Structures are given as structure tokens and as C-alpha cells.
């Protein structure tokens, strides 16, 4: 296992990790299951299919999910057996594990014309220079008007739409978009998200509620979300979880 340094293995770097991610994403059966290469039921992606992943901006949705998936047999997590790709990268880049660095991926063409997944690593230094963190860098690039829908560092298809919806909600509430009111941009958008999330959760569930029931549930979900955010762990191995809210006994 690449993650177990005590056994003489070294953790993969971001380039090796993205190469492995690309092999899985592009269904390169010949590299990890050659016995299935000639299987008539094998699913393949053609050149256009792969290009679409980049055009739609969905590549990083898949990449971020994958980096949080437990895949190794051993690791240093106290929450689950094994380790995630993000934790393995954290062995080389501790600030990535602490949430200070940020990593994305993008599609690139090799000299031979093949598609490959290349890492885009954003260090704490580069994020700080952009205003503080990943959100601030994304906002700066979004407002520049010089980028397409894959906005750095998120490179996500819905980052711009997400920010736009929060700002529409802010304006509809009669408050001018003034970051100074919140102290900084991160607090501003987190506050807007926390205000909008309870109502959106109910609306997405399609529940048929009276006005009184709706307001009561919005208040309850709002209280729940605030408690949940304030009671998350702050260690390197802490994952966002809801168990503390329900106090579910283990075992």
C-alpha cells in the first residue's frame, strides 16, 4: 500500500494520484483488469465523452467525491479503517489535510493526443494572496469576468450559480451586498448559506406544509445546522458528521 511508509512504500503525489483517477474515470480496463478488455459488455468512453467531462465542469465534482472515498486497507484514521486519497496526499502535504491547501483537477491533452487528468494544486500562500482561501480566490476569479464556467480553484460547474443564488437571496431580503457587515467574504456567504439552507431542504423534499408548519420546520432545521457546524471536530482526521447530533450509541 502506498500509504504505509513503515512497510517501505511512499505515498503517491498529486500527479500519480490524478493519473490513477484518470484510469478509473476513463475506464482504462487494460490497466487494472486486462482480463475484461475483450468483454462484450465492457463500457467505454470515447473522445467526445471524455471532452464533455471538461466542458460541463463536472470533472471536479467526481474528483472531490473520489478523494474522500476510503480505498486503502490501512491508515491513521480513528473514524474508519483505511485511508482516503486526500489523506494519502496529506502525508506529503500536511496543509491539505488541515484544509489550508486546495486541490482540483483538469483535463489536458498529451502530445500523443490522449486525454489525461492533471492536478491543479493551490497552496495556502497562493490562496492567501487571493484574499484568504479557496472561496475568496473563486470569488475573485468569478468577478474578473475573464474565466469560463470552470472557475479556479473550485473548477466546478455550479460555483458561479451557487454564489449568484446567495446574492439574489441577499438582495431579496432588502439588504445591500456589503461584506463589511459580516467582517469578511467567507462569513458573508456562510451566513447567507445558513439562512437559505433550511428553506431549500424543505422545498427540495416537496413537502406539502401549512405556513405555520413550514416556519416551524425551518426554525428547527436552522437550529440543527448551527449546532452541527459548531460541534464539528477540528483535528486533521475529523470528518463532517451528524452522529453527535443524534447521540447514536455505537456497538
CORHUPE-V838740 format. One record per backbone hydrogen bond with DSSP energy under -1.0 kcal/mol. CO is the residue of the C=O (numbers start at 0). NH is the residue of the N-H. E is the energy in kcal/mol with one decimal. If there is no record, write none. Layout:
# CORHUPE-V838740
[[CO:NH:E] [CO:NH:E]]
This chain:
# CORHUPE-V838740
[[2:4:-1.3] [3:8:-1.4] [4:7:-2.0] [12:16:-2.4] [13:17:-2.0] [14:18:-1.9] [15:19:-2.1] [16:20:-2.4] [17:21:-2.5] [18:22:-2.0] [19:23:-1.9] [20:24:-2.8] [21:25:-2.9] [22:27:-2.7] [26:28:-2.3] [27:30:-1.9] [28:32:-3.1] [32:35:-2.4] [33:36:-1.4] [35:38:-1.8] [38:41:-1.7] [45:49:-2.0] [46:50:-2.2] [47:51:-1.8] [50:54:-2.2] [51:55:-2.6] [52:58:-1.2] [56:156:-1.5] [57:61:-1.7] [58:62:-2.4] [59:63:-2.5] [60:64:-1.6] [61:65:-2.4] [62:66:-2.2] [64:67:-1.0] [65:68:-1.8] [66:85:-2.1] [82:70:-2.6] [82:71:-1.8] [83:87:-2.3] [84:88:-2.5] [85:89:-1.7] [88:91:-1.2] [88:92:-2.6] [92:95:-1.8] [93:97:-1.4] [94:99:-2.4] [94:100:-1.8] [101:121:-3.4] [103:119:-2.8] [105:117:-3.1] [107:115:-2.5] [109:112:-1.8] [113:109:-2.9] [115:107:-2.7] [117:105:-2.4] [119:103:-2.4] [121:101:-2.6] [122:126:-2.4] [123:127:-2.7] [124:128:-1.9] [126:131:-2.0] [127:130:-1.5] [132:136:-2.3] [133:137:-2.4] [134:138:-2.6] [135:139:-2.3] [136:140:-2.4] [137:141:-2.4] [138:142:-2.5] [148:150:-1.4] [150:154:-5.0] [157:161:-2.6] [158:162:-2.3] [159:163:-2.4] [160:164:-2.4] [161:165:-1.8] [162:166:-2.1] [163:167:-2.1] [164:168:-2.2] [165:169:-1.9] [166:170:-2.3] [167:171:-2.5] [168:172:-1.1] [169:174:-1.5] [170:173:-1.8] [175:177:-1.8] [177:180:-1.2] [178:181:-1.3] [178:182:-1.2] [183:187:-1.9] [184:188:-2.4] [185:189:-2.3] [186:190:-2.4] [187:191:-2.0] [188:192:-2.4] [189:193:-2.6] [190:194:-1.6] [191:195:-2.0] [192:196:-2.8] [195:199:-2.1] [196:200:-2.5] [197:201:-1.7] [198:202:-2.5] [199:203:-2.7] [200:204:-1.0] [201:206:-1.2] [209:213:-2.7] [210:214:-2.4] [211:215:-2.0] [212:216:-2.4] [213:217:-2.4] [214:218:-2.1] [215:219:-1.9] [216:220:-2.8] [217:221:-2.3] [218:222:-2.1] [219:223:-2.2] [220:224:-2.8] [221:225:-2.1] [222:226:-2.1] [223:227:-2.5] [224:228:-2.5] [225:229:-2.1] [226:230:-1.3] [234:237:-1.3] [241:244:-1.3] [241:245:-1.2] [242:246:-2.0]]
